[in-house]
Amino acid sequence: MKIRTTITTATLLATLLTCAPHARATDLVTPLVSVGDTGSALCNVLNASKSQINVNSLQLLDSSGQELTSVPPFALAPGRASNVGFSTNVPTLLYCKVSVSTSKRMVRVSILVNDESGTSMVGFPAQ
């Protein structure tokens, strides 16, 4: 009887550990956007949850996947936003990639394209 109880307990423990939620990174990527020769792009991340999240990476990349600019990992308080931007003097295709330690339901990510005066011309959400 003791062996059966031990096996049942071990099986239950293994099942609980397997089903427990794991802290995984969620990657969100915006569409590729075209930035003119006097424009800029801004990657934005907003914490839409009620608790602090970790932003593991916030990157602005070109169409070949080359990182143009980024920020180191940081914590983002509820309701707060952060961003990273890039200005160019040649027409460029850009996109944002953000990795966070929460589900995508709890975060909003977008890319904004600005003209030379800094006025936002168009924005796209990440998926």
Backbone as CSV, one residue per row, in Angstrom:
resi,resn,N_x,N_y,N_z,CA_x,CA_y,CA_z,C_x,C_y,C_z
1,MET,0.809,-1.191,0.000,0.000,0.000,0.000,0.859,1.264,0.000
2,LYS,1.975,1.233,0.698,2.846,2.393,0.759,3.422,2.727,-0.616
3,ILE,3.782,1.725,-1.433,4.324,1.958,-2.764,3.271,2.611,-3.652
4,ARG,2.023,2.110,-3.571,0.944,2.670,-4.381,0.697,4.133,-4.013
5,THR,0.727,4.476,-2.726,0.522,5.846,-2.274,1.647,6.747,-2.771
6,THR,2.872,6.234,-2.720,4.022,7.004,-3.187,3.925,7.275,-4.688
7,ILE,3.542,6.258,-5.451,3.407,6.424,-6.901,2.287,7.408,-7.216
8,THR,1.153,7.293,-6.511,0.030,8.199,-6.740,0.415,9.633,-6.397
9,THR,1.125,9.831,-5.297,1.565,11.165,-4.889,2.543,11.741,-5.913
10,ALA,3.480,10.923,-6.376,4.451,11.381,-7.372,3.759,11.734,-8.685
11,THR,2.780,10.936,-9.092,2.034,11.205,-10.316,1.254,12.508,-10.195
12,LEU,0.611,12.720,-9.056,-0.143,13.952,-8.817,0.777,15.168,-8.845
13,LEU,1.929,15.072,-8.189,2.883,16.174,-8.156,3.388,16.494,-9.571
14,ALA,3.707,15.465,-10.339,4.175,15.677,-11.717,3.100,16.338,-12.564
15,THR,1.848,15.942,-12.381,0.743,16.538,-13.124,0.580,18.012,-12.768
16,LEU,0.655,18.335,-11.486,0.524,19.726,-11.052,1.648,20.591,-11.599
17,LEU,2.870,20.074,-11.581,4.000,20.833,-12.090,3.900,21.048,-13.596
18,THR,3.395,20.070,-14.306,3.238,20.172,-15.750,2.161,21.175,-16.120
19,CYS,1.095,21.239,-15.335,-0.036,22.117,-15.644,0.131,23.520,-15.090
20,ALA,1.118,23.745,-14.232,1.309,25.067,-13.639,1.697,26.065,-14.712
21,PRO,1.231,27.310,-14.609,1.579,28.300,-15.618,3.067,28.622,-15.580
22,HIS,3.651,28.769,-16.740,5.060,29.110,-16.850,5.176,30.552,-17.302
23,ALA,6.169,31.243,-16.770,6.414,32.614,-17.206,7.138,32.546,-18.543
24,ARG,6.431,32.840,-19.606,7.002,32.796,-20.945,7.030,34.184,-21.530
25,ALA,7.959,34.369,-22.423,8.013,35.645,-23.122,7.014,35.623,-24.276
26,THR,6.344,36.733,-24.464,5.440,36.913,-25.589,6.096,37.890,-26.539
27,ASP,6.256,37.489,-27.798,6.842,38.364,-28.804,5.732,38.972,-29.653
28,LEU,5.800,40.268,-29.839,4.852,40.997,-30.679,5.630,41.745,-31.746
29,VAL,5.120,41.697,-32.983,5.802,42.314,-34.117,4.807,43.173,-34.881
30,THR,5.238,44.377,-35.241,4.391,45.265,-36.032,4.562,44.951,-37.515
31,PRO,3.655,45.469,-38.340,3.875,45.362,-39.790,5.098,46.181,-40.198
32,LEU,5.632,45.867,-41.332,6.726,46.621,-41.932,6.158,47.942,-42.454
33,VAL,6.811,49.053,-42.123,6.344,50.364,-42.580,7.455,51.077,-43.354
34,SER,7.050,51.948,-44.230,7.996,52.732,-45.010,8.168,54.103,-44.363
35,VAL,9.416,54.466,-44.136,9.741,55.775,-43.566,10.500,56.556,-44.633
36,GLY,10.041,57.775,-44.916,10.664,58.602,-45.942,12.045,59.083,-45.557
37,ASP,12.696,59.768,-46.484,14.087,60.181,-46.270,14.260,61.287,-45.233
38,THR,13.184,61.880,-44.771,13.290,62.885,-43.700,12.390,62.520,-42.533
39,GLY,11.965,61.268,-42.460,11.036,60.862,-41.412,11.688,60.098,-40.288
40,SER,10.842,59.598,-39.414,11.300,58.803,-38.285,10.211,57.800,-37.916
41,ALA,10.596,56.827,-37.117,9.652,55.828,-36.622,9.813,55.705,-35.122
42,LEU,8.725,55.356,-34.468,8.708,55.228,-33.015,7.994,53.936,-32.644
43,CYS,8.673,53.068,-31.893,8.061,51.843,-31.370,7.551,52.140,-29.970
44,ASN,6.286,51.801,-29.730,5.661,52.066,-28.440,5.210,50.770,-27.785
45,VAL,5.347,50.701,-26.467,4.810,49.584,-25.699,4.062,50.164,-24.501
46,LEU,2.851,49.665,-24.260,1.998,50.129,-23.173,1.605,48.938,-22.312
47,ASN,1.753,49.065,-21.006,1.315,48.037,-20.068,-0.161,48.275,-19.769
48,ALA,-1.039,47.439,-20.313,-2.481,47.575,-20.119,-2.988,46.717,-18.967
49,SER,-2.069,46.120,-18.210,-2.476,45.263,-17.094,-2.522,46.059,-15.787
50,LYS,-2.866,45.369,-14.720,-2.941,46.007,-13.405,-1.706,45.720,-12.554
51,SER,-0.701,45.090,-13.158,0.531,44.823,-12.428,1.740,45.085,-13.324
52,GLN,2.878,45.217,-12.686,4.111,45.492,-13.410,4.452,44.333,-14.346
53,ILE,4.991,44.659,-15.522,5.463,43.636,-16.454,6.934,43.889,-16.757
54,ASN,7.596,42.878,-17.253,8.977,43.033,-17.698,9.002,43.094,-19.214
55,VAL,9.635,44.128,-19.730,9.871,44.238,-21.166,11.277,43.692,-21.388
56,ASN,11.349,42.518,-22.005,12.634,41.858,-22.212,13.416,42.484,-23.354
57,SER,12.695,42.970,-24.364,13.354,43.684,-25.457,12.350,44.605,-26.141
58,LEU,12.845,45.716,-26.614,12.081,46.700,-27.384,13.025,47.144,-28.490
59,GLN,12.754,46.651,-29.722,13.690,46.852,-30.818,13.006,47.483,-32.036
60,LEU,13.773,48.260,-32.756,13.375,48.784,-34.051,14.345,48.184,-35.056
61,LEU,13.802,47.467,-36.069,14.626,46.729,-37.021,14.327,47.140,-38.452
62,ASP,15.295,46.926,-39.346,15.041,47.194,-40.758,14.493,45.927,-41.418
63,SER,14.190,46.003,-42.696,13.526,44.893,-43.390,14.369,43.626,-43.455
64,SER,15.668,43.729,-43.241,16.525,42.540,-43.236,16.663,41.933,-41.840
65,GLY,16.026,42.565,-40.846,16.121,42.074,-39.472,17.269,42.676,-38.689
66,GLN,17.991,43.596,-39.290,19.110,44.274,-38.630,18.560,45.237,-37.576
67,GLU,19.040,45.109,-36.343,18.609,46.015,-35.278,19.193,47.400,-35.504
68,LEU,18.315,48.404,-35.547,18.746,49.787,-35.727,18.903,50.485,-34.390
69,THR,18.022,50.177,-33.468,18.102,50.731,-32.129,17.266,49.868,-31.186
70,SER,17.588,49.925,-29.907,16.847,49.144,-28.907,17.096,49.748,-27.531
71,VAL,16.398,49.238,-26.553,16.628,49.623,-25.161,16.873,48.351,-24.360
72,PRO,17.644,48.442,-23.263,17.873,47.262,-22.436,16.581,46.831,-21.738
73,PRO,16.513,45.597,-21.230,15.317,45.140,-20.514,14.954,46.086,-19.372
74,PHE,13.649,46.224,-19.127,13.190,47.110,-18.055,11.821,46.668,-17.563
75,ALA,11.456,47.149,-16.374,10.133,46.906,-15.802,9.227,48.070,-16.189
76,LEU,7.965,47.737,-16.485,7.001,48.754,-16.895,5.788,48.689,-15.976
77,ALA,5.531,49.786,-15.280,4.433,49.856,-14.320,3.079,49.828,-15.029
78,PRO,2.014,49.453,-14.317,0.674,49.417,-14.908,0.280,50.785,-15.471
79,GLY,-0.301,50.773,-16.666,-0.769,52.003,-17.280,0.318,52.883,-17.875
80,ARG,1.556,52.466,-17.777,2.669,53.272,-18.281,3.102,52.800,-19.666
81,ALA,3.753,53.692,-20.395,4.238,53.384,-21.742,5.708,53.755,-21.858
82,SER,6.363,53.159,-22.838,7.745,53.480,-23.146,7.924,53.345,-24.656
83,ASN,9.006,53.918,-25.188,9.215,53.825,-26.630,10.689,53.935,-26.988
84,VAL,10.971,53.631,-28.242,12.293,53.819,-28.814,12.081,54.333,-30.229
85,GLY,12.912,55.274,-30.667,12.720,55.883,-31.978,13.971,55.852,-32.829
86,PHE,13.772,56.109,-34.124,14.877,56.110,-35.082,14.565,57.103,-36.189
87,SER,15.511,57.977,-36.494,15.378,58.925,-37.605,16.273,58.464,-38.737
88,THR,15.855,58.762,-39.950,16.623,58.330,-41.115,16.750,59.457,-42.120
89,ASN,17.784,59.371,-42.956,17.932,60.344,-44.037,17.860,59.663,-45.402
90,VAL,17.460,58.394,-45.403,17.196,57.647,-46.644,15.899,56.875,-46.460
91,PRO,15.124,56.662,-47.516,13.896,55.862,-47.371,14.232,54.472,-46.821
92,THR,13.485,54.039,-45.839,13.791,52.798,-45.137,12.503,52.061,-44.787
93,LEU,12.552,50.727,-44.794,11.462,49.895,-44.302,11.825,49.430,-42.898
94,LEU,10.906,49.643,-41.951,11.177,49.351,-40.546,10.028,48.584,-39.914
95,TYR,10.326,47.889,-38.813,9.293,47.278,-37.971,9.785,47.196,-36.539
96,CYS,8.846,47.000,-35.615,9.159,46.868,-34.196,8.978,45.426,-33.756
97,LYS,9.825,45.002,-32.833,9.691,43.699,-32.199,9.847,43.911,-30.699
98,VAL,8.844,43.444,-29.945,8.834,43.618,-28.500,8.615,42.264,-27.846
99,SER,9.392,41.980,-26.815,9.240,40.756,-26.041,8.888,41.142,-24.608
100,VAL,7.775,40.615,-24.103,7.305,40.943,-22.753,7.024,39.666,-21.965
101,SER,7.005,39.805,-20.646,6.776,38.662,-19.761,5.318,38.593,-19.312
102,THR,4.403,38.746,-20.261,2.982,38.653,-19.962,2.268,38.225,-21.248
103,SER,0.987,37.971,-21.139,0.235,37.593,-22.330,0.010,38.825,-23.201
104,LYS,-0.238,38.607,-24.487,-0.427,39.749,-25.377,-1.711,40.506,-25.095
105,ARG,-2.618,39.925,-24.309,-3.837,40.637,-23.910,-3.520,41.795,-22.958
106,MET,-2.376,41.742,-22.295,-2.035,42.714,-21.264,-1.097,43.817,-21.726
107,VAL,-0.784,43.832,-23.006,0.170,44.819,-23.505,-0.272,45.316,-24.878
108,ARG,0.045,46.545,-25.188,-0.239,47.121,-26.500,1.080,47.591,-27.094
109,VAL,1.301,47.237,-28.346,2.532,47.611,-29.035,2.144,48.215,-30.381
110,SER,2.823,49.278,-30.760,2.539,49.905,-32.055,3.795,50.544,-32.619
111,ILE,3.729,50.839,-33.909,4.782,51.616,-34.565,4.120,52.850,-35.167
112,LEU,4.758,53.999,-34.976,4.281,55.262,-35.546,5.302,55.757,-36.553
113,VAL,4.828,56.263,-37.672,5.696,56.894,-38.661,5.437,58.390,-38.583
114,ASN,6.504,59.152,-38.429,6.415,60.606,-38.301,7.056,61.296,-39.495
115,ASP,6.519,62.474,-39.839,7.159,63.265,-40.893,8.333,64.052,-40.306
116,GLU,8.956,64.884,-41.128,10.148,65.619,-40.677,9.874,66.573,-39.526
117,SER,8.629,67.009,-39.342,8.311,67.912,-38.235,7.953,67.153,-36.953
118,GLY,7.911,65.808,-37.039,7.584,65.001,-35.863,6.104,64.679,-35.746
119,THR,5.308,65.115,-36.731,3.880,64.820,-36.730,3.647,63.370,-37.129
120,SER,2.869,62.652,-36.338,2.575,61.258,-36.659,1.709,61.183,-37.899
121,MET,2.174,60.422,-38.868,1.470,60.274,-40.132,0.599,59.031,-40.158
122,VAL,1.082,57.937,-39.565,0.354,56.677,-39.575,0.881,55.814,-38.422
123,GLY,0.009,54.970,-37.893,0.409,54.046,-36.833,-0.211,52.679,-37.062
124,PHE,0.502,51.637,-36.672,0.033,50.278,-36.832,0.238,49.484,-35.538
125,PRO,-0.745,48.658,-35.147,-0.570,47.825,-33.953,0.238,46.572,-34.283
126,ALA,0.836,46.016,-33.253,1.558,44.746,-33.389,0.592,43.593,-33.204
127,GLN,1.003,42.425,-33.693,0.217,41.202,-33.503,1.130,40.093,-33.068
